[in-house]
Amino acid sequence: MTVKVKICGVRTPAILDAAVAAGADLVGFVFFAKSPRNLTVEQAGALADAARGRVGTVAVMVDPDDALVDAVAKLVRPDFFQLHGAEMPDRVAAIKTRTGIPVFKAISVAAASDVAAADAYAAIADQILFDAKATPGAELPGGNGVAFDWTILTKARAPFALSGGLDASNVAEAVHRTGAALVDVSSGVETAPGEKDATLITQFIQAARQAAPQHAKAS
């Protein structure tokens, strides 16, 4: 089993091309005004058009209203939605039904007790993504470059995706220790908030792929 890689917070055609060239499976477009990676629907639509047929696309939203959901579904036509806020299971189900688009649900974790929250979404979300819980006062629910204790995922239902503080130096260890089916990186391939770097993207994907043989053996 080869671990999949998502490069989140892609904002430019050059970085989209770099992610594709490096072998990314998915790229994420962020729709959250407080994020340095935020895009308008029109900007994301142009990137999604350029990505189509080359790499999967994920629209990342935080507690979106129906107007944003509808606009993104129509103009961006992502392969997946990623809901990264406090969306309850019924809201996740409603968005799937409304758009017909599969959904990732991010679960913020800091302790083993937080992992259990994923159970409520297991039959609804197409992918559970465990991310580090933001520190008190943080404006962003993700993309903060913060890792968490991966051992708390020992009882998590597989397969799942992993995010939070990942970079080229630790992604292989993360895959080995958690068995994550997908790794998701944003700030770990940036030189400044929102500024992705093609070399860091390549290094991250290479490191993740190198982890795959032992990951497959362990599973």
C-alpha angles and dihedrals in degrees: 000000000000116000114240123227131216121192105204129198097034109173109165139049090239093057091043089055091047092052091049093047091050092053105255116172095205139015124203129219115201124219104186120113096214093055122095084220095057119137134189116240089250093052092048091046091058092049092047091052089053091047098048112117091008105066137356119262131219126193108212115205137168116219092326122195121230093261092060093042091052094046094050093045091051103039103028100031093197123194089231142012117222114204109202103171137070094296111157121223093261091054092050090050091047093053091049091049093044095052107020088228121132116246137221113204117205116215116198112219138184101150137029090257090063092061091067089067088076091067092074090060099040095100094040111039119069091214133017115213119196112208133174113270110248117248118253110282095019113141095210125065090207142003092065096125092241122140127202136206102286092199089077088073095066091106097039117123112254139261100048139147125240131213138158127095095355122154138151092281097058109020094093091053090047091054093046094049100042106027089226113182092208133024121206123201134180118144090028090073097043134099091201133002107300094002109114120198121215094213093051090049091053092047092049095050092046091051092048092049092049088057092056102084094056090040090055092048091050091053 
